Amino acid sequence: MLDKLVTETRNERTMNLDEMSIMEVLQVMNEEDSKVPQAIKSQLPKIEQAIQLVIQSFRKGGRLIYVGAGTSGRLGILDAVECQPTFGTDFDMVRGLIAGGTDAFTTAVEGAEDDQGQGAKDLEEIHLSPLDTVIGIAASGRTPYVIGALQHAKRVGASTASLACNKDAEISRYADVSIEVVPGPEILTGSTRLKAGSAQKLVLNMISTCSMIGIGKVYKNLMVDVQPTNQKLVERSKLIIMQATDASYEEAAQVYEQANGNVKAAIVMVLTRCSYAEAVERLEKAEGFVRKAI
């Protein structure tokens, strides 16, 4: 029953939300939002376990696949898309699936989340394999589309994790690792794009970022696999080389060109005074970890 879910419970602090001033609403929103990080803190061990599954998948050539409906699905797609420019991943390495298909990202597709069979079909269409990790996201923790996807992932032999914003969530039963972040009732009853959405976004940030660190896409605290797909990112790439090596802008720009825009290789070239070919070889032997390569 929906009324048993914390995400559907009325917030006692906002019973008269429609009578509150703008500043009063802002203050209570800010105070309620501050509860989100604390709710996540208790789930850090579970989040760590999920990240370990993802790293294992990546090391075997598998993928990370987020599955959700509505806000949850959109957040999964957002995190997946951002991995491409930030970490130099290809389109297929981190995927986001949403109930109702890509059109549902910008327009609500009514009833799509209730189609349990479609969750399985969408994973079949992208050829889910035992090497992959599927993370089902649902604020309520009971979305049929997500349950269907997790069930199919289990059948295939893929690793599974779930992310819900209620305790004892139904989707937790179908996952190897269940993350249950409970930030409490929303200020606007049932509007899980608020605290629940914020909680999900923060957890997905953790999962993707830590997983990428775990496969060598970060050196120190620099995103060394950034893809220079526009002028801003070209300049950021040169700045990263400067920050990693203490090189001047002129030297960083020169080695950036010599490395064909490969920031990792450029860093290794500067720090070890080697050629581009040797830098690439060093990185291959180090499985992409700059620190090991130098």
Protein Blocks (a to p, Z undefined) as FASTA:
>chain_A
ZZlpmklpccfklmmmmmpcfklmmmmmmmmmmmmmmmmmmmmmmmmmmmmmmmmmmmno
pacddddehjllmmmmmmmmmmmmmnopafklpccddehijmlmmpccehklmmmklmmm
mmmmnopafkbccddddfkopafklmmmmmmmmmnopacddddfbehifklmmpfbdcdd
debjafbghiaklmmmmmmmmmmmmmmmmmmmmnopaghjacfkbccfbfklmmmmmmmm
mmmnopafklmmmmmmmnnopaklmmmmmmnopafklmmmmmmmnnopaklmZZ
